[in-house]
Amino acid sequence: MLDTRLPELSVPDPTSGPLDPASLFDLPKQALWLEIGFGAGEHLVWQAKQNPDIGLIGAEPFLNGLTSCISAIDESGVQNVRLHGEDARPLLEALPEASVQKLFVLHPDPWRKRRHWERRIIGPQGLDLMARVLADGGELRTATDHAGYQIWMLRHLRADPRFEWLAKTADDWRVRPDDWPETRYAAKAVREGCPIMLLRLRRRPRAA
Ligand SMILES: C[S@@+](CC[C@H](N)C(=O)[O-])C[C@H]1O[C@@H](n2cnc3c(N)ncnc32)[C@H](O)[C@@H]1O
């Protein structure tokens, strides 16, 4: 299935040049959303089903995850998802500035060892890539149940003038909104009694 359906669903190779979002979907879309590291794709396909007028791209290099996601796409019949079966970073570089209205990075790898912390996607380099593609007023959603990564995320995101944390009360980062379904990692964290931090941030407008 990967041999046939993955090429059909994939965006063009982003290392070959800039991508034009409008050319990626059969029908015109109101907006472009992107999920980085979608795992098995349950959140990606749920969002696609709820939002047929939105074009979604999911990036995930893990082959088992891609296979599960393609099955979910085909079972649900959604027509508004494209995939990138590799590292998300070249994709972020190939998309036009300010072209993405929502960006999901759910339970990214926490890279537990200190010497690997620089690989964390929510970190200085990753945030540069994300801030570039997000449209003014666009939204970044991220979540983690890893206590050390929670502190790291808050430190980097709150220090970054390009992002505004939307939480006004503790429930805003503790209670799951209706339009943010659980992923596999989230369900596992709940089973194991690990509190999940859910962050919603707005891309501040670029200076005029
Ligand atoms: C801990 S899993 C979480 C999966 C899913 N988001 C969930 O919540 O169930 C992190 C995922 O991010 C993917 N990943 C890690 N680095 C990535 C990158 N640079 N680009 C795209 N995906 C990445 C991994 O392959 C893995 O599937």
The ligand as a MOL file (V3000), in Angstrom:
LIG
                    3D

  0  0  0     0  0            999 V3000
M  V30 BEGIN CTAB
M  V30 COUNTS 27 29 0 0 0
M  V30 BEGIN ATOM
M  V30 1 C 5.9790 10.6990 20.3310 0
M  V30 2 S 5.3950 10.4940 18.7140 0 CHG=1
M  V30 3 C 3.7980 11.2990 18.7560 0
M  V30 4 C 2.9220 10.8810 17.6220 0
M  V30 5 C 1.5450 11.5560 17.5620 0
M  V30 6 N 1.6650 12.9870 17.3500 0
M  V30 7 C 0.7490 11.2910 18.8030 0
M  V30 8 O 0.5260 12.2330 19.5860 0
M  V30 9 O 0.3510 10.1110 18.9760 0 CHG=-1
M  V30 10 C 6.3670 11.6780 17.8290 0
M  V30 11 C 6.2750 11.4840 16.3320 0
M  V30 12 O 6.9710 12.5420 15.6870 0
M  V30 13 C 7.6270 12.0030 14.5700 0
M  V30 14 N 8.7360 12.9070 14.2490 0
M  V30 15 C 9.8680 13.0980 14.9530 0
M  V30 16 N 10.6540 14.0030 14.3610 0
M  V30 17 C 9.9900 14.4120 13.2510 0
M  V30 18 C 10.2810 15.3510 12.2160 0
M  V30 19 N 11.4360 16.0410 12.1990 0
M  V30 20 N 9.3770 15.5300 11.2360 0
M  V30 21 C 8.2120 14.8320 11.2360 0
M  V30 22 N 7.8830 13.9360 12.1960 0
M  V30 23 C 8.7480 13.7340 13.1830 0
M  V30 24 C 8.0630 10.6170 15.0080 0
M  V30 25 O 8.2830 9.7300 13.9120 0
M  V30 26 C 6.8920 10.1880 15.8660 0
M  V30 27 O 5.9180 9.4550 15.1340 0
M  V30 END ATOM
M  V30 BEGIN BOND
M  V30 1 1 1 2
M  V30 2 1 2 3
M  V30 3 1 2 10
M  V30 4 1 3 4
M  V30 5 1 4 5
M  V30 6 1 5 6
M  V30 7 1 5 7
M  V30 8 2 7 8
M  V30 9 1 7 9
M  V30 10 1 10 11
M  V30 11 1 11 12
M  V30 12 1 11 26
M  V30 13 1 12 13
M  V30 14 1 13 14
M  V30 15 1 13 24
M  V30 16 1 14 15
M  V30 17 1 14 23
M  V30 18 2 15 16
M  V30 19 1 16 17
M  V30 20 1 17 18
M  V30 21 2 17 23
M  V30 22 1 18 19
M  V30 23 2 18 20
M  V30 24 1 20 21
M  V30 25 2 21 22
M  V30 26 1 22 23
M  V30 27 1 24 25
M  V30 28 1 24 26
M  V30 29 1 26 27
M  V30 END BOND
M  V30 END CTAB
M  END
